[in-house]
Amino acid sequence: MTATQTGLLGGLILGTAAAVGGFAGFLIALAVGALGLVVGRVLDGELEIGDIFGRGRDK
């Protein structure tokens, strides 16, 4: 299992545990899962942090 998959799985588990239920719980699980996916991709080296924050490009 890569760090991306681990981050996504961990985020979904934590989001589900934090969710109370209903549609709000779904949105919380989705947001935390997406955050876990991004962190996992950064740790795998597939995504640069500068890409997320819109770092200026060299001309």
N, C-alpha and C positions, 0 to 999 in steps of 0.2 A: 504494500500500500504506500503510495507516494504521500508527500507532505500535503499536496493539494487535496487528495482524497481524505486524508486524516483531518485536515482543517475543516473541510466541508461536513464530514460526519460529526465531528466534535461540535461545530457550530449548530448543526441541526438538533443534536441531542440537548445542548444547553438551551437553545431556543424553545424547544418543546417543553423542557422542564420548567422554564420561566413563564411559559404561557399559561394563562388562566383558562382559556378556551374560547370558542367562537371565532369570528372573523379576526378579531384583534390578536388572538393567539396565533392564527395563521400568519398574519403580517409580522409578528415578532419572530416566529420561527424562520420565515423567509429572509428577514433582514439579518439575523444572526448567522444563518447559513451562508448568505452571500458574503458576509464579513469573514467567516471562516475560510471560504473559498479563496478570497483575495489574499489573505494571510498565507495560506498554503501555497499559492502560486508564487508569491514573493519569496518564500522559503525555498521553493524548488528552483528559483532563478528564471522562471518563465515570465515574470512581470517585474518591471522596474518601478520603484516607488515614485520616481520622477514622472512616470507616465500617468500615475494616478492623480498627482497634484498639478499636472499641466506645466511642468518645468519648461522654461523657454528653450527654443531650439537654436542651435548655432547656425548662423547664415554663412 
